[in-house]
Amino acid sequence: MIDITKIDGRAVTINAELIELIEEIPETVITLTTGRKLIVKESRQKVKNLVKSYKQDIFRQYLMEEQIE
């Protein structure tokens, strides 16, 4: 899950696994696999970095669990 800011200023958390497409036209538009579109304040690159960080955290947790076993 990643935290983003909708264009109206509301902070929301979205499932990063559902992101299908990120466009800048000029606003950043996130399209989810459900077909829903979100216009957000963050840049395309910022959203990409948030998703990357989220996935790295998940992978790190997995590796830590494997080391414990």
Sequence and secondary structure as in RCSB ss.txt:
>XXXX:A:sequence
MIDITKIDGRAVTINAELIELIEEIPETVITLTTGRKLIVKESRQKVKNLVKSYKQDIFRQYLMEEQIE
>XXXX:A:secstr
 EEEEBTTS EEEE GGGEEEEEESSSEEEEETTS EEEESS HHHHHHHHHHHHHHHHHHHHHHHHH 
